[in-house]
Amino acid sequence: MKTIKRFLEPTPIQYLGKLSGGQKLFIKRDDLLGFCFGGNKCRIGAAFLEDMEKLGADFMVSYGSRSSNLNRVVSALCRSQNIPCRILSSEEKGERDGFNAAMISQMGIERMPCSKEKVADTVSHTLQSLREQGFHPYYIYGNMYGKGNEAAARTAYRKAYREILDWQEQNQISFDAIFLASGTGMTQGGLLAGKWENGGREKIIGISVARDLESGVAGVRRYAGEGREDICFETEYRCGGYGKYDEEIEAGIRQMMEDNGIALDPIYTGKAYTGMLRWLKKQGEGMEHVLFLHTGGLPLYFDYLNSKVKEVRQ
Ligand SMILES: *Cc1c(COP(=O)(O)O)cnc(C)c1O
């Protein structure tokens, strides 16, 4: 595990500028984590591998969408550690491989289609057959229903919160809010756990990329563990659901690249960034310092560009 930890140095927090509402905007660059194109899944994937090692398991089973950043990073981590790995990939009809899926294939990792309706069955069969072959498999989300590994996932962003806290102390700046793209809640939940543990005062505001309020909050709560506070999970900026985006999000992506040379993608970071700007316009009065957590997902930026290139060619 030494080789993985080496890539998980604290990531920089950079000043981006002043917003029209007067708030100073900073960005934490988890897109710059130095392993296989970075992103929050580097921290989370490394936490899972550590957990797996602790349990003495020897075969990794991961699950995610066809364009999953988690599956890409977990595949690469397992390759680098010589851990056999199988990817269960939920694939929509007509969907084509993006760069994440292509990288997984390139690494020679086995990818099995798994319909969203049959995840528990597929996981259960996969684990069973691996056990029969003499392996001790590790399913990244815990049991066949995807429960049980919350504590392992939590450690990743609980630690990252500490980095944010240290930076604030060193720079004598305190953030009023931290914004991020929120999906399953592993990242937001971890940050909240860190905040509660350290007595932090900033709001941690998840911009939903897909889930509705009820399932989103339930996810964050599950990963955060015991806590005393309401969870900020904003569902207004979903733009119709997972993977959907509009011109405003596209404009935000373009602007960020032009102003700062930073890539955002339309599924996670671009959606969350634009959502944050709208949130701040509406209710950000009185906030002085805000932090946007860049959760990575760079291959999705290239998928997006690729779709643009194709549009032009057609
Ligand atoms: C997975 C992912 C998220 C969402 O993280 P969760 O922990 O599932 O809420 C956000 N941004 C990017 C780029 C991701 O890959």
The ligand as a Gaussian input file, in Angstrom:
#p B3LYP/6-31G(d) Opt

LIG

0 1
 C      -18.098000       9.952000      -7.934000
 C      -17.924000      11.382000      -8.218000
 C      -18.589000      12.368000      -7.479000
 C      -19.603000      12.029000      -6.417000
 O      -19.017000      11.486000      -5.300000
 P      -19.900000      10.684000      -4.239000
 O      -18.952000      10.364000      -3.178000
 O      -20.446000       9.464000      -4.959000
 O      -21.028000      11.558000      -3.800000
 C      -18.323000      13.688000      -7.750000
 N      -17.450000      14.037000      -8.718000
 C      -16.804000      13.135000      -9.453000
 C      -15.896000      13.602000     -10.509000
 C      -17.011000      11.770000      -9.231000
 O      -16.367000      10.864000      -9.974000

